[in-house]
Amino acid sequence: MINCTIASFGNLYIAHKNPVLQVTDYDASTGVTGINPLIAVFQNCIFWGDYGNVDDEITTYIKGISTSVKFDHCLYKANMIPQIVLLLQ
């Protein structure tokens, strides 16, 4: 994804509760990991949410070992730099 803006804005009646971007290589409802490796590049993108209780607008959950996720020149709302979290069974 190049030059993308992904945003979520809440208001007094609707709170922004979830991150605007979740990168994962498996289906949490079935527990099935993808067959092909996950390769994702986000370049010159904005990930932002406002009027809510989300501290980190990007979450990553990875089960497979052939994964490459890169954030290049991106602006995002976060307490911590997004990291690949490997979930080993």
C-alpha positions in Angstrom: 0.0 0.0 0.0 1.5 3.3 -1.0 0.2 6.8 -0.1 -2.8 5.6 1.8 -4.7 7.3 4.6 -6.7 5.0 6.9 -8.5 6.8 9.7 -11.4 6.4 12.1 -13.0 9.2 14.0 -15.5 8.8 16.8 -17.8 11.4 18.3 -19.8 12.0 21.4 -22.2 9.0 20.6 -19.9 6.6 18.8 -16.5 5.8 20.3 -13.5 4.7 18.3 -12.7 1.3 19.9 -10.6 -0.7 17.5 -7.3 -0.2 15.8 -7.6 1.1 12.2 -5.1 -1.6 10.9 -4.6 -5.2 12.0 -2.1 -7.3 10.1 -2.4 -11.0 10.6 -1.6 -14.2 8.7 -4.3 -16.4 10.3 -8.1 -16.5 10.9 -8.7 -16.1 14.6 -12.2 -17.6 14.4 -10.9 -20.9 12.9 -7.3 -20.8 14.0 -6.2 -21.6 10.4 -2.8 -20.1 9.4 -2.5 -18.9 5.8 -0.8 -21.2 3.3 1.2 -18.5 1.5 3.7 -16.2 3.3 2.4 -12.8 4.4 4.4 -10.0 2.7 3.1 -6.5 3.4 4.7 -3.1 2.7 3.1 0.2 3.8 4.9 3.2 2.4 4.1 6.8 3.0 0.8 6.0 4.8 -1.2 7.5 7.6 -3.0 5.3 10.3 -5.0 7.4 12.7 -8.0 7.4 15.0 -9.4 10.0 17.2 -12.1 10.4 19.9 -11.7 7.0 21.3 -9.7 4.8 23.7 -7.3 3.2 21.3 -3.6 3.8 22.1 -2.1 1.8 19.2 -3.7 2.1 15.8 -1.7 -0.7 14.3 -1.7 -4.3 15.7 0.2 -7.3 14.2 -0.4 -10.9 15.1 1.6 -13.5 13.2 1.7 -17.3 13.5 3.6 -18.3 10.4 7.4 -18.0 10.0 7.5 -16.7 6.4 6.4 -13.1 7.1 7.6 -9.7 6.1 5.7 -6.5 7.3 7.4 -3.2 6.6 6.3 0.4 7.6 8.3 2.9 5.6 7.8 6.6 6.2 4.4 6.1 7.9 2.6 8.3 10.4 0.6 6.4 13.0 -0.8 6.9 16.5 0.9 4.5 18.9 2.4 4.2 22.3 4.9 1.8 20.9 6.5 1.1 17.5 4.5 -1.7 15.7 6.3 -5.0 16.0 5.7 -8.3 14.6 4.3 -10.6 17.3 4.9 -14.2 16.7 2.3 -16.5 18.2 3.8 -19.9 18.4 1.6 -22.9 19.1 
